[in-house]
Amino acid sequence: MKCPFCHEHESRVVDSRLIEDGTSIRRRRECFVCKERFTTYERYCETPLMVVKKDNRREPFDRSKILKGISRACNKRGIDAKLIDAMVDEIEKEVRKVSNSEVKSDVVGKKVMYQLWLLDKVAYVRFASVYKEFDRPDSFIEEARKAKAEGETKPALTVSANP
C-alpha cells in the first residue's frame, strides 16, 4: 500500500478491525520509511450484475429501480418502509442466486410480483398493471379477480437462469 505522505510502497499493518457488519476491514498502517500512520479500508468487489432488457440491451442491476417500483405499488397501502426494504433485499439476493453476471429483466419482474403477491394483493395488481403493460381496463379487472380468487395461494412462477 502506497504511503500518502512519502509515497513509499512498503508499509506494515499495525491494527485491523472489521467494520460495516463485517463486510469491510479498517487497517491502520505505518510506513517503513517516514513512520507516518494512515488508514486504509478493504472491501470485497461484487461482480457487476447486468440486466438483459426485452430489446437485448444490457444495463447494470439497479436496486433503487426495484425499490421505486415497489414503493409506487405500495403507495397509501400502509406498508412499513422497512418491510419494503427487506423485500428488495430478498429480491436482490434471489436475483444474484440466478446468475452472477446476467439476468433477464422478466426474471427480476417475476420475483418482484411474487413478493408483492405475498405482501399485498392490491400492490400486486398495481405493479402487474405496469409490468404486464395492461392496455385495456378488462386486463386490470381480470388480474384483480385472479388475485381475489386465489386468495393466499402463491402464483406460479417459472424463472430461467439463462438470459
N, C-alpha and C positions, 0 to 999 in steps of 0.2 A: 504494500500500500504506500503510495507516494505521500510524503510529508507535505502538508500545506505551507509550512514555514520555510524549509530549506530545499524542498523538492527531492530529497533523498528517497530512494525506493525501498530501503530497508527499515523496518520498524518491528517492534515486538508488542504483543498483546499483553496489557497489564491487567485488564479486567474484562469479563464477558458477562452479559446479562440478557435473559430472554425478555422481550417486551411485546406489546400488542398481542396478548393472549398466546404467546409462544410462536407467532408467525414471523418474528424478526429477532435479530440479535444486535444488541448495542455493545460495541467494543471500544474500550479505552486503549489507545496505543501510545507508545513512546518511541520517538525517532532515535536511531542509533547514533546519528551524527550530532544533531543540535540539542537532543534530550528534551525537546518540547513534547507535550502530550496533546493528543487530539482524539476526537471521537469519530467512529465510523459505524454505519448501520449495514447489516446484511439481511437481505430478504430474498425469498425464492422467486424465480421468474416463472409465471404461469405461461404455458403455451397459448398464444392468442387463438381464440376460437372464432372461426368465420361462419357467418350465417349465409346460406345459399338461398337467395330470393327466388320467386317464381320465374323471373326472367333470366335466371342463372347469374345475376350479379352477385358478387360476394362483398359482404361488409362485416366489420368486426362486431362480435356479440356485444350488445349494449344493454346492460341490466336496467338502466334508467328508462328505456323504452317500455320494457315489460311493466315496471313499476307505474309508469304513467298510464298505460292502457288499463291495468287492473284498477288503479285509483279512479279513473274515469268511470269504469263499470260499477264500482262500489260507491260512487258519489251519492251522498244522502241516504246510505243504507245502514248507517250506524256501526260500521265495521271498524274496529280499532286499527290504527295505522301500524302498530307493532305486529298485528296479525297479518296484515298485508305484506309487510316487510319480510316476515318469516316465510310467507308463501312464496315470495320472489326468491328468497334464499333457496328454498326447496326446489323450485323450478330450475334455477341456475345449476344446482347440484345435479339434478336429474339430466339436464341437457348435457352437462360435461361428462356424465357417465356414458351417454350415447356415443359420443365421439370426442377426441381430444384435439381435433383440428377443424372439422367442418360439420355442420348440421343444417338440415333443411329448415326453412322458415316454418313450414307446416308442422314439423315436429315440435317446435317451440310453441306455436299457436295451440296445438292439441294439448300440450302439457298445461298451458295457461287455462284452457277451457275445462280440463279435468279438475284442476284445483278450484276453479270458480264454481264448478258443479257441486263440489263437496262443501264449499263455503256458503254460497248464497245463490239460489236459483234465479233471482231477478238480475243479479250482477252477471250471472252466466248468460242469460238471454241478451242482456245489453251488449256484452262482449261478442257473443255469437253473431249478433246483427251486423257488427262491423267486420269481424273475422270472416264470416261466410258471405259477406257482401250482399245482404238482402236487397233485392231490387223491387220488391212489392210487399205491401202490408201482410199478405197471406203468409209469406215466409216467416215473418215475425210471429204471427199468431200460431203457426204450426210449431215453431220452436218452443213457444210458451206452453202450448198444450202438451208437448212431449215432456217438458220439464215438470209440469204438474202431474202428468200420468205416471211417470217413472218415479216420482217421489224421491226417496232417498237412495235409489239404486245408482250405481256408478255407470257412467256412459262407457260404451265400448270404444276403446282406442286402439288403433293399430299404428305403431310407431316404428319406422325404419331407421336403422343405424346409418345407412349409407345415403349420402346426399345425392 
